[in-house]
Amino acid sequence: MPTFDIVSEVDKQDLRNAVDQINKVITGRFDFKGSDSRVDQAEYVLTIYADDNFKLEQIFDIVNQTFGKRNIDVSCLDKGKVDKISGDKVKQTVTVKTGVETELAKKIVKLIKDSKLKVQASIQGEAVRVTGAKRDLLQETITLVKKSITDFPLQFQNFRD
């Protein structure tokens, strides 16, 4: 039986390369000369340090541009609250969401069942596995999910005949 998985992943190496590129851009920009602005990464958590809120927003614009160039979907970013460090200096944690959350997985399964396609969808940890009798049905399911779920980045992997 043909199957595939619906997942949401960000390649850790691509993320590290993007953060390195962001820090290079920050050090090269004239408006950041002499400031302690940078982006640190720990696994899937980014910490943005800046001298003030304006520079924090400027860095987030650089993050959006760099992620866009590297095909990392910015809708997977979850901004945390802005914390004051000392004086005007601020930091913000940004979490990179990976895995299909339970609520979204249930929404996807319900969408597939309501479509009356002859496929079965089941939640497997942080992924949704779809099984069908024919490859064409699975391709229709992929098209349906792509059209319906646009607010969260999804990938379709592990396609097996």
Secondary structure in CASP SS format (residue, H / E / C, confidence):
PFRMAT SS
TARGET T0000
AUTHOR 0000-0000-0000
METHOD secondary structure of the structure
MODEL  1
M C 1.00
P C 1.00
T E 1.00
F E 1.00
D E 1.00
I E 1.00
V E 1.00
S C 1.00
E C 1.00
V C 1.00
D C 1.00
K H 1.00
Q H 1.00
D H 1.00
L H 1.00
R H 1.00
N H 1.00
A H 1.00
V H 1.00
D H 1.00
Q H 1.00
I H 1.00
N H 1.00
K H 1.00
V H 1.00
I H 1.00
T H 1.00
G H 1.00
R C 1.00
F H 1.00
D H 1.00
F H 1.00
K C 1.00
G C 1.00
S C 1.00
D C 1.00
S C 1.00
R E 1.00
V E 1.00
D E 1.00
Q E 1.00
A E 1.00
E C 1.00
Y C 1.00
V E 1.00
L E 1.00
T E 1.00
I E 1.00
Y E 1.00
A E 1.00
D C 1.00
D C 1.00
N H 1.00
F H 1.00
K H 1.00
L H 1.00
E H 1.00
Q H 1.00
I H 1.00
F H 1.00
D H 1.00
I H 1.00
V H 1.00
N H 1.00
Q H 1.00
T H 1.00
F H 1.00
G H 1.00
K H 1.00
R C 1.00
N C 1.00
I C 1.00
D C 1.00
V H 1.00
S H 1.00
C H 1.00
L E 1.00
D E 1.00
K E 1.00
G E 1.00
K E 1.00
V E 1.00
D E 1.00
K E 1.00
I C 1.00
S C 1.00
G C 1.00
D C 1.00
K C 1.00
V E 1.00
K E 1.00
Q E 1.00
T E 1.00
V E 1.00
T E 1.00
V E 1.00
K C 1.00
T C 1.00
G C 1.00
V C 1.00
E C 1.00
T H 1.00
E H 1.00
L H 1.00
A H 1.00
K H 1.00
K H 1.00
I H 1.00
V H 1.00
K H 1.00
L H 1.00
I H 1.00
K H 1.00
D H 1.00
S C 1.00
K C 1.00
L C 1.00
K C 1.00
V E 1.00
Q E 1.00
A E 1.00
S E 1.00
I E 1.00
Q E 1.00
G C 1.00
E C 1.00
A E 1.00
V E 1.00
R E 1.00
V E 1.00
T E 1.00
G E 1.00
A C 1.00
K C 1.00
R H 1.00
D H 1.00
L H 1.00
L H 1.00
Q H 1.00
E H 1.00
T H 1.00
I H 1.00
T H 1.00
L H 1.00
V H 1.00
K H 1.00
K H 1.00
S H 1.00
I C 1.00
T C 1.00
D C 1.00
F C 1.00
P C 1.00
L C 1.00
Q E 1.00
F E 1.00
Q E 1.00
N E 1.00
F E 1.00
R E 1.00
D C 1.00
END
